[in-house]
Amino acid sequence: MRRRTPNGALIAAALGVVIYLVIFQPWRTVPERARSAAEGLAGSSVHVANGAPGLVDADRVRKVIGDRAIVVAVLDDAPLTEYGGESSPGLALCRDIAELVPTNLVIVFATEPGEDYDSAYCEGPDFPAPTLVEDSVDTFAISVLAAAESAWQYRTTGADLTPEVEEYVLAFDLEASEAYGEIPRRGPIDSVADASALVLAFLGVVSATIAVFLLLRQLGRLLTDSGLGRLSSPRRSGLNARLNRLADRIMDPACTPNAEAAREYALALADLGEAGGGKAALDKVEKRIKRIEELLL
């Protein structure tokens, strides 16, 4: 007698992998400095990396920003070589951080390859949520930066970049009062998933899918072997036989795995187990069986 369970587990595992990829999209990775900065900003408006030069007064900046929807990442002065392929490495880093803190305007202090320690400004894709909703965020962010830059050029020095943030906050309040009538406030920032969390999620999703698949398979076998199977109608028995034949094809290791067919098989088996012999319930099962047959053509 052919053993079907291992092959069924492989099909279920393939389905679990598909579900995991759709939900978690693990290919969307960001460089370590962007991820670390976003993690630091989860509990404060300012993140200061180890080794950051003393050009920005973090305590002063936190006080000036308050609970406004502005966050600042003060990084070390090592060149952003991981963004060497970008026309503006500092802006590319800023945008990576903004994707992880999406409801804020973001300021980054870092060093581009071959350049001095400097700033970059960008906006999160969901700004000014969660406190406000506005479609013209691009215009707003540009207006704030233009107004701030025209003022801070008279105050900043090579040894003190803190006035940049001070002037940016003043411009932010002015532009926000005109654009929104109130000041956008900073909302909670979700924790950033690391590699270990993604691995655990992968194992959990795949294991759960295999367990559900095999459980439904076992329930189908119990139903077939029990007296209930002998008491079923000829149509029900016929549908069960068709499902058994399809199971052989789905689990055949010589065939290309078909996650959609495996999913439909599991649902059809569950529907058959729940069907009380009524025409509507059996019609539903037969519709799924026809769908599986089409997928396996």
N, C-alpha and C positions, 0 to 999 in steps of 0.2 A: 504494500500500500504506500502510495506516495505521501511524503511528509510535506504539508503545505505551509506550516506555520513559519519557518524561516524565510521563505519567499514572501509571504504576506507581510512579515516584519520589514523586509527591505522596501516593499511598496509603501508601507506606512511611513517608514523613515524618509523616503523621498518626498512624500506629501508634507511631512513635518518640516523638512528643509525649505520647501517652497513657501510654506506659511511663515517661517522665521525670516526668510529673506524679504518677503513683502512687508512684514511688520517692522523689523528693526533696521533694514537697509545698512548692514555693517560696512559696506564699502564707503560710506560717507564718513571718512575719518578726517581728523584735523591734526595739525602738528602739535607737538607736546606743549609748546609755549602758549598757544592759543587755548588749549584745553585747561592748562594749569591756571591761566589768567581767569578764565570763566569760572573755575571752581573757587578761586579766591574772591570773586565778585558776588558769589552766592550769599555771603554774609556781610558785605560791606560795599560802599560805593567806590572804594579805592583798593586796588590790589598792588602790592609792592613786592616784586620778585627779589629773591636773594641775589645780592651783588648789584642791585640797582644803584646808579650814581646818585649822590645827594643833590639832585637838581630840582626836585619837586618835593615840597613840604606836604607829605601825605596827611598829617593831622589837620593842617590848615585847609587842605582841599576837601577833606571829609566835612569839616564844619561849614565851608562855603556851599557845598552841594546840598547838604541836608538830605531830604527825601525826594529831591527832583529826579526825573528820569534820565539821569546822566551817570555814567560809570567811567572810571579812569583806571587804566592798566599801566603801571610804571614798571617797565622791564629792565633787565640788566643791559649792559652796553655791548654785549656780544653781537656782531652783525647778524642780520636775519638771512643767513645763507640758505635756509630751507625755502625761502621765497625768492631765490636768486633768479628764477625764470620769469618773475613778474616785473612789469614796467615800474610799479611802485610797491616794493615789498612791505613798507609800513602800512599802506592802505589795504593790501591783501590780508595782512595779519589782522588789521582792524575789522575787516569784514568777516573773517573767520570767527573772531570773538563775538561780533554782533549777531551771528547766526545762533550762538549759544546763549546770548542774553538779549533776546529779540525785541523787547519792549523799550529799549533804552537808546539814547545817543551815546556813542562810545568814543573815548579819547585814549589813544595809545602813545606812550613815549618809548621809543626804541631807536636802534641804530641800523640804518640801511647800509648794505655793503658799499664801502668807499665814501660814506657820508658821515656827518656829525650826528650826535644824539639829537633826535628831533621828534616832533609830534605828527600824528595822523588822526583824522576825524572821519567818522562815518555814522550811519544810523541803522538801528536794528530793523528787520523787515516788518515787525509788528508795531513799531512806534507809531502813535502814542498810547496804544493799549498798555495796561488794562484800564486806565482811568478815563481815557478819551478816545474818540474815533475820528480820524481825519484822513482824507485821501491825498492831500497835497503835502505829504511829508518831505518829499525831495526839495520842494521850493522852500519849505520852512527850514530844513537843515542847512541849506546853502545860505539862506539869509542870516541865520545865527552865526555861522562861521565867518561870513564876510564882515559883519558888524564887529565881531570880537577881534578879528585879525587887524582891523584898522586901528583898534585901540591898544592891543597888547604890544604892538611894535615899539611903542614909546616906553614900555615898562619892563619888558623881559631883558635879561642879560645872559651871557654865556654860563653864568654860575647859578642862575635862578629862573626856572621856567614856570614857577607857580602862578605868576600873573596871567599866563595864558588861560588857565582854568578860571581864575577870578573874572576875567573879562568875558569869557565864554558864558559863565553863569549869568552875568548881568545882561548880556545880549539875549540869552535864552529866555529870561523873564520878560524882557521887553517884547520880543517877537511872539512869545506864547500868549501874552495878554492880548495882543492884537489878532493873532490867528485863532485862538481857542477861547479867549475870555477867562481862562484859568491856567494854572501851571500843571503840566503833566507830571504825575508822581510815579516813583519807581515801584513796580510790583515785585512779587516773589520770583526768584530765579530758580529754575529746576536744576537738580544736581546733574552733573555731566557723567554719562555712563563711560566706564573705562573698559579695557579689554576683558578683564575677568568677569565683569557683569554681563558682557555680551556672550561670553562662553557659557556662563550659567543659564542665560536665557535660551541659548541654542539647545543645550542639553535638556532643559525643561520642556520646550516646545516639541522637540523631536520625540522625547520619551512619552509625553502625554499623548501624542498622535498615535504612536505605536500601541500604547496601552488601550486606547479607545478602539482602534481597529481590531486588535486581537480579542478584546472583550465582545465586540459585536459579532465577530466570527464565531466565538465559542457559544454565544447565545443562539446563533443560527444552527449550530451543530446540535445543541441540546434540544432545540425545538424539533429538529428533524428526527432525532433519535427517540423522542418521547412519544407517548400515546397521542399527544395533541397532533403530531404530524400525521398519524394514521387517520385521525378524525377530520382532517382538513378536507376542503372541497377539491374536486379534480382540478379546477382552475388554480387554486392556491398551490397544490402539489406541482402542477406544471410550471408555475412561476418559480417555485423553489428549485426545481430541477434546472431551469434555465440559468438561475443565479449560480448554481453549483458548477455548471459548465463554464460560465463566464469567470468564475473564480480561478479555474484551471488556467485560463488564458491570461488573466491579470497577473497571476503569480508565477507564470512560466519564466524561469531565468533567462531563457533564450530570447525573450521579447523585450523590447525597449520599455522601461518603466513609464507608466501613464498615470500620473498623480490624479488627474481629473476623473479617469475611469475608476480608480481605487476609491476616490471620495464618493462617487455616485453609487458604487457597489455597497459601501458601508451604509449609506443612507437607505438604499433599497432594502438591504437586509433588516435594518431597524424598522422600516415601514412595514415589511412583511411580518415581522414579529408582533407589531402593534395592531395589524389589520385584523378585524373580527370576522372576516369573510364577506363583508359587504362589498357591493360592486364598486362604489366610489373609492374605497381604500385600495382594492386590488387594481383598479385602473391607474391609480397613482404609482403603485409598484411597477406595473407593466410599462408605464411611461419612462420610469427611470431605467428599466432594463433595456428598452429600445435606445435610450440615450447612450448607455454603456456600449451596446453593440455598434452604434455609429462611431463612437470614439475609438473602438478597436478595429475598425475596418482598415 
